[in-house]
């Protein structure tokens, strides 16, 4: 737990900006906090070599520390050796292969397609194909990006992946299944496949996740989504036709005398529902994201600096 919180804390220091735009003073705490995460997670895998969650965190740390491709692959192989279809390990490795981290679009797509194919029918790893195409799309300028994402080859690839994953009868809606449906909804939407996108919107309902609707574009910003309450992309769900009729009792009571009774004037007052604060995680919201606020909850504890100092002593370096 401490290792994963240190990863979120590190990215809080770095921000989500491209590397060229990150202020120089932010790199020092970023590397220090990643060092803390590395230390904590390595301790876990030494004690529990089959801990896939810890190995997944180490894949992300390898990305931030810019470790060699062989080391990144070693960590990924250690994770999938114990859980071959682990979604978090695969998405972490997919990010490591992106051009923004030194990889290539071809490598990302090959990794996604191979993982989806090896996982078999009904696996959620088909979502990797949608994410791979979106990653390439966001790196392109407007015209080349539109030409790429709307090409017949990409549409066919997306439909094939959806057919073997979210549309398949063996697909199981797990705790965070809405992430899969939202990924395909975004991909089909920008690809111009309205019919396929509509199928995903029907499945999603109002469980719209922040990711990937806020996928940053190199040009043109990001796809907008409301950040309060239950999320809904602007302009995607729109009422058509006349407004629904009011309840019969309230309509009949509009001209009656009396109050507080259906059919006799004013409708009865309903009891106010008690306010319930949003949970840290709810199905339909990206893991680690505070519903209604956005951002990763970093380890804002008084012990964080103490952990860095302990790490410096343990590794023989100063913090």
HELIX and SHEET records of a PDB file:
HELIX    1   1 UNK A    2  UNK A   14  1                                  13    
HELIX    2   2 UNK A   19  UNK A   21  5                                   3    
HELIX    3   3 UNK A   25  UNK A   47  1                                  23    
HELIX    4   4 UNK A   52  UNK A   64  1                                  13    
HELIX    5   5 UNK A   69  UNK A   82  1                                  14    
HELIX    6   6 UNK A   87  UNK A   96  1                                  10    
HELIX    7   7 UNK A   99  UNK A  101  5                                   3    
HELIX    8   8 UNK A  105  UNK A  119  1                                  15    
HELIX    9   9 UNK A  124  UNK A  126  5                                   3    
HELIX   10  10 UNK A  127  UNK A  139  1                                  13    
HELIX   11  11 UNK A  142  UNK A  149  1                                   8    
HELIX   12  12 UNK A  152  UNK A  163  1                                  12    
HELIX   13  13 UNK A  178  UNK A  191  1                                  14    
HELIX   14  14 UNK A  194  UNK A  204  1                                  11    
HELIX   15  15 UNK A  210  UNK A  213  1                                   4    
HELIX   16  16 UNK A  248  UNK A  252  1                                   5    
HELIX   17  17 UNK A  303  UNK A  315  1                                  13    
END                                                                             
